[in-house]
Amino acid sequence: MKTTYDLNQKYSTSTKAIHWISTILILILFPLDKYTTGIEGEEKLSLIQTHALLGLEVLILTLIRT
């Protein structure tokens, strides 16, 4: 007998939203890191700060979700 699960009952809307926001942020972080390694100067510092802030947001969202 096959058992089916209704994911709408298992996870709340806010949990799903936090999950997808975190996913999008992580997908932004990877190319941002690769791009940052190829540049120098003030622009690099700005991108590193952006990368760190986005990473912090992912951490906070993960802590909220758990």
C-alpha positions in Angstrom: 0.0 0.0 0.0 1.4 3.4 -1.0 1.3 6.2 1.6 1.0 9.8 0.5 2.0 12.8 2.4 0.4 16.2 2.2 3.3 18.7 2.5 0.9 21.5 3.2 0.0 19.9 6.5 3.6 19.0 7.4 5.2 22.4 6.9 3.7 25.8 7.5 3.7 28.6 4.9 6.3 30.6 6.9 8.6 27.6 7.1 8.4 27.0 3.3 9.0 30.8 2.7 12.1 30.8 4.9 13.3 27.7 3.1 13.0 29.2 -0.4 14.4 32.6 0.7 17.4 30.8 2.1 17.8 28.8 -1.1 17.8 31.9 -3.3 20.3 33.7 -1.0 22.6 30.7 -1.2 22.3 30.5 -4.9 23.3 34.2 -5.1 26.3 33.7 -2.7 28.1 31.1 -4.8 28.5 33.2 -8.0 29.2 36.3 -5.9 32.1 34.5 -4.2 33.5 33.4 -7.6 33.2 36.9 -9.0 34.8 38.5 -6.0 38.0 36.4 -6.4 38.7 38.0 -9.8 38.7 41.7 -8.8 40.8 44.0 -6.6 40.4 47.2 -4.6 37.4 49.0 -3.2 34.9 47.0 -5.3 36.2 43.8 -3.8 35.8 45.1 -0.3 32.2 46.1 -1.0 31.3 42.7 -2.5 32.9 40.9 0.5 30.8 42.9 2.9 27.7 42.1 0.8 28.7 38.4 0.8 29.1 38.4 4.6 25.7 40.1 5.2 23.9 37.7 2.9 25.6 34.8 4.7 24.6 36.2 8.0 21.0 36.5 6.8 21.1 32.8 5.8 22.4 31.9 9.2 19.6 33.9 10.9 16.9 32.4 8.7 18.2 28.9 9.4 18.1 29.6 13.2 14.6 30.9 12.9 13.5 27.9 10.9 14.8 25.3 13.4 
